[in-house]
Amino acid sequence: MNKTVITVVGKDTVGIIARVCTYLSESNINILDISQTIVQDYFTMMMVADYSNATKDFVTLADELKKTGEEIGVEIRMQKAEIFDMMHRI
């Protein structure tokens, strides 16, 4: 399994979750876990997903998600889960 951690942060607007999840579905990425919250007018979401069967390579997926975020006014980052794991072991 190839896990990734996806974070979304920005001003809350209608359709953020829909846009991100639609992109992931169309790219054949499976969401394993998801958490989202709104603090005042700010939206935050963290996802753990499996990109083992993705239709594109990791770099392309991360770049396209970043561009999707720019289109909807939020910041989206996609990082490999093993990097997250290693950062927290130190």
N, C-alpha and C positions, 0 to 999 in steps of 0.2 A: 504494500500500500504506500502511495506517495502522498503524504499529508502536507497541507499548506495552511497557514494562518492568514486570514484576510481581515483587515481592519478598515472600518469606514467611520470617518469623523467629519462633522460639519454642521452647518445650520440646518435645522429640521425643515423638510419640505415633503410634499406628497409624492410618493412613488419611489423613494430611495430603495427600499427593500425589494420592490418589484423589479426595478432596473437591474440591480445586482444579481438577484436570483434568476432572472430571465437570462442574463449573460451566462451565468454558471450552467444553467440547464442546457442552453444552446451549445455550450462548449463541452458538454458531457462530464461536468464536474459534480460530484456528489457531496452535498452538505452533510457532515457528520454531527456537528453541534453548532448552535447559534445562540448568541445572547445579544440583546439590544436594549438600549435605554435612552430616554430623553431627559436631559437635565436642563431645566428652563427651556430655552429654544435650541439647545444643541443636541444633536443626534450622535450616538456612538453605537457601533455594532462590531462584534467580533465573531468570526466564524472559523471553524476547523473543517476543512474539506479534503476530499480525496480526488486528486487529479490523475490517477493512474490511467484512466481511459479517456483523458482529454483529447480533443481533436486538434490541439495546437501545442507547441512546445511551451515550457514554463515562462520563458522570457517574453514571448508574444502575449501570453495570457496576462502576465503582470502589467505589461505596457498597455494593453487594451482596457484592462480594468482601471488603470490610472486615468486614461483618456475618458472613460465612461464617467468617472468621478468628476473630472473637470467639466464635462457637459452638464452635470446635474448639481454642481456647486459643492461637492464634498471631496475629501481626500481619501483615496482608496489605496491601500498597500497590500500586496500579496507577497508573503515570505515563506520559504520552505520551513516546515515545522522542525526539522532537525537543527536548524540555526537557532530557533527559539529555545529548543531543549539544551543546546550547548551553552547558550548565553546564561541560562539559569543554573547551570551546574558549577560555574566558576565561583 
